[in-house]
Amino acid sequence: DGGVSTIRFNVISFDVGSKTLGSSVPGVQKHAILTRPIGILNSKLDSARDNLIAQGFDKGNCKVCLVGGGAAGFELALAVKQRWKSALGDIHLSIISSTHELLSDCCLKARQIA
């Protein structure tokens, strides 16, 4: 609709293709986990999880926002949810996509599951 919305989150990840776009947006370098280079993503995720725990977030009160509703973003969302589950419980997960549905390039069954 072209309007501006506020989305509250504790961690955000940009997953918008082979290059991470949006890294020049104010606040991204400080608050986001950029997924490139992929070789250090696991250590970035572990570090972010540890920082959240140190800040007092515990099971059930952590909100994670991922930007990118394609296959890579959706896969990362599932991975983060599983990877952080033992430390942070069932995290509240939001995925922002440029399309009206997740996995818009995938088959109907995949979109329905998402």
SULGIGI-V566098 format. One record per residue. N is the residue number from 0. RES is the residue in three letters. SS is DSSP state (2 for helix, 1 for strand, 0 for the rest). PHI is phi in radians with two decimals (* if undefined). D_LAST is the distance of its C-alpha to the last C-alpha in Angstrom with 2 decimals. Layout:
((N:RES:SS:PHI:D_LAST) (N:RES:SS:PHI:D_LAST))
//
This chain:
((0:ASP:0:*:22.95) (1:GLY:0:1.47:24.73) (2:GLY:0:-1.37:25.26) (3:VAL:0:-1.84:25.00) (4:SER:0:-2.13:22.86) (5:THR:0:-1.79:23.28) (6:ILE:0:-2.13:20.42) (7:ARG:0:-1.52:21.79) (8:PHE:0:-2.71:20.62) (9:ASN:0:-1.78:22.36) (10:VAL:1:-2.45:20.76) (11:ILE:1:-2.36:19.06) (12:SER:1:-2.29:17.96) (13:PHE:1:-1.76:18.15) (14:ASP:0:-2.24:16.12) (15:VAL:0:-2.20:17.22) (16:GLY:0:1.99:18.53) (17:SER:0:-1.23:21.49) (18:LYS:0:-2.04:23.51) (19:THR:0:-1.37:22.61) (20:LEU:0:-1.58:23.38) (21:GLY:0:1.56:24.37) (22:SER:0:-1.20:26.42) (23:SER:0:-1.60:29.43) (24:VAL:0:-1.16:27.95) (25:PRO:0:-0.92:30.09) (26:GLY:0:1.64:28.79) (27:VAL:2:-1.12:26.21) (28:GLN:2:-1.04:28.62) (29:LYS:2:-1.45:29.45) (30:HIS:2:-1.95:26.18) (31:ALA:1:-1.82:23.36) (32:ILE:1:-1.84:22.49) (33:LEU:1:-1.40:22.67) (34:THR:0:-1.47:20.99) (35:ARG:0:-2.06:24.05) (36:PRO:0:-1.26:26.16) (37:ILE:2:-1.09:23.60) (38:GLY:2:-1.08:26.47) (39:ILE:2:-1.97:26.81) (40:LEU:2:-1.08:23.22) (41:ASN:2:-1.02:23.45) (42:SER:2:-1.18:26.67) (43:LYS:2:-1.12:25.27) (44:LEU:2:-1.14:22.41) (45:ASP:2:-1.10:25.05) (46:SER:2:-1.12:27.37) (47:ALA:2:-1.09:24.92) (48:ARG:2:-1.04:24.16) (49:ASP:2:-1.11:27.93) (50:ASN:2:-1.13:28.67) (51:LEU:2:-1.11:26.38) (52:ILE:2:-1.11:28.14) (53:ALA:2:-1.10:31.48) (54:GLN:0:-1.46:30.73) (55:GLY:0:1.74:30.29) (56:PHE:0:-1.31:26.56) (57:ASP:0:-2.37:25.92) (58:LYS:0:-0.99:23.58) (59:GLY:0:1.61:21.37) (60:ASN:0:-2.10:22.65) (61:CYS:0:-1.87:20.90) (62:LYS:1:-1.96:18.55) (63:VAL:1:-2.11:16.71) (64:CYS:1:-2.11:15.58) (65:LEU:1:-2.01:14.17) (66:VAL:1:-1.84:15.01) (67:GLY:0:2.31:13.15) (68:GLY:0:-1.75:9.75) (69:GLY:0:-1.48:10.42) (70:ALA:2:-1.05:10.12) (71:ALA:2:-1.15:12.71) (72:GLY:2:-1.12:11.50) (73:PHE:2:-1.15:8.04) (74:GLU:2:-1.09:10.26) (75:LEU:2:-1.12:12.80) (76:ALA:2:-1.02:10.86) (77:LEU:2:-1.13:10.25) (78:ALA:2:-1.14:13.87) (79:VAL:2:-1.12:15.37) (80:LYS:2:-0.99:14.04) (81:GLN:2:-1.28:15.60) (82:ARG:2:-1.11:18.59) (83:TRP:0:-1.64:19.65) (84:LYS:2:-1.01:19.09) (85:SER:2:-1.16:22.71) (86:ALA:2:-1.57:24.26) (87:LEU:2:-2.08:22.19) (88:GLY:0:1.24:20.49) (89:ASP:0:-1.43:17.14) (90:ILE:0:-1.22:16.62) (91:HIS:1:-1.51:15.28) (92:LEU:1:-2.03:12.59) (93:SER:1:-2.10:12.13) (94:ILE:1:-2.13:10.69) (95:ILE:1:-1.82:12.97) (96:SER:0:-2.29:12.54) (97:SER:0:-1.37:15.39) (98:THR:0:-1.90:13.50) (99:HIS:0:-1.42:12.41) (100:GLU:0:-2.49:8.75) (101:LEU:0:-1.22:6.48) (102:LEU:0:0.95:7.39) (103:SER:0:-1.08:10.15) (104:ASP:0:-1.56:12.33) (105:CYS:0:-1.73:10.40) (106:CYS:0:-1.17:10.98) (107:LEU:2:-0.99:9.92) (108:LYS:2:-1.05:8.68) (109:ALA:2:-1.12:6.20) (110:ARG:2:-1.12:5.10) (111:GLN:2:-1.16:5.46) (112:ILE:2:-1.18:3.81) (113:ALA:0:-1.11:0.00))
//
